[in-house]
Amino acid sequence: MIDPVLLRNDPETVKRSQRARGNDEAVVDQALAADASRRAALTEFESLRAEQNEFGKQVKSASKEEKPALIAQAQQLAAAVKAADARAKDADAAFDAVSARIENIVLDGVPSGGEENFVTLREVGAVPEFDFEPRDHLEIGEMLGAIDMARGAKVSGARFYFLRGVGARLELALMNMALDRALSHGFTPLITPTLVKPEIMHGTGFLGEHASEVYHLPEQDLFLTGTSEVALAGYHSDEIVDLEQGPIRYAGWSTCYRSEAGSHGKDTRGILRVHQFNKLEMFVYTDPAEAEAEHDRLVAWQEEMLQALGLHYRVIDVAAGDLGSSAARKFDIEAWVPTQDAYRELTSTSNCTTYQSRRLATRYRTESGKAAPVATLNGTLATTRWLVAILETHQQADGSVVVPEALRPYLGGLEILTPIEQKA
């Protein structure tokens, strides 16, 4: 939810953000009208309630003869107060409904345009070169006995898979390496629920235009999360968090589920775009004044991981029209995938400013002691998809894979992943 004071005092900024996203700016005027109506309804209710309180004092001090008539008037006034309260609640709900259609205010400097209008901030590392025809990650994974798509499809359907043997070990190694690095930066680890209530899913902004990608269990009215960001954002809902010692940082380890609606025929080979995967997600609650600096820190920690794994990557500033509804700015890191001759997203890091916290009523104490919405940020530190870039980047001619040195301690010192037939 956007700041209603900003909407009221500077609607042009809100309209500018809507235009940058490619969204309808007419909703801003609709929200302004709804805001005026709810404020008028609230004023009417508070005025009548004050009158009711004063009249109640008159009833108490009235004589026995005066009381019957006054009580009758009090009952009429009580009915008027009740009706005004209902109108105020309806007006408040109407404002919430229309303002929910306004996505987070895009920060200054975010590129305008759609998916193709991102700005590349930097490219790091060398593009891997081979003196042989490189194999894609699925062929390598099958040679290693690490990925089994056929049995995944047999058990669960298309775009499900088994990680087996060294494949399962490799993912756990990656996740544990990321967790160790998160701990070193002051993150508290959490293993989060993957089923959440509708109000939590809505509060984080995941029931907007991408609602079709979310799995819903209608009988229980629960949603399967596509990222632990959802549960972590809900962790402190309806609370006042203590930021006296600085940002609160959580590292959420969870299985994630995405229906990937609309992506049929795209990236469906292997484990690049699947319905279920594991992820370690960084999530931060911080003072809004510190949010942009924290955003840069999250990206730096992601880059440390990618560099330690020997991956070539680029960092992009995502254009406004490609931001999620809750993000005010998003940096993606895309690793080079040799057999696709292209960069593919491995991490996404968003500054959600106070958009999620307003919807979830998560606040902090300002220096004056007043409760105010906190800023939230999120970013991936490791996920199953990273195996794609690791296997392809570090492959050798015989189908073996060199384990990045930083991962070896998490694999019992293993240096080379060897194809199954070579082991025999």
Secondary structure, DSSP 8 states (H G I E B T S, - for coil): ---HHHHHH-HHHHHHHHHHHT--THHHHHHHHHHHHHHHHHHHHHHHHHHHHHHHHHHHHS-TTTHHHHHHHHHHHHHHHHHHHHHHHHHHHHHHHHHTTS-----TT---SSGGG-EEEEEES-----SS----HHHHHHHTT-EEHHHHHHHH-TT--EE-THHHHHHHHHHHHHHHHHHHTT-EEEE--SEE-HHHHHHTTTTSTTGGGSEEETTTTEEE-SSTHHHHHHHTTT-EE--TTS-EEEEEEEEEE---TT-TTSS-STTSS-SEEEEEEEEEEE-GGGHHHHHHHHHHHHHHHHHHTT--EEEEE--GGGS-TT-SEEEEEEEEEGGGTEEEEEEEEEE-TTHHHHHHT-EEE-TTS-EEE-EEEEEEEEETTHHHHHHHHTB-TTS-EE--GGGGGGGTT--EE--HHHH-
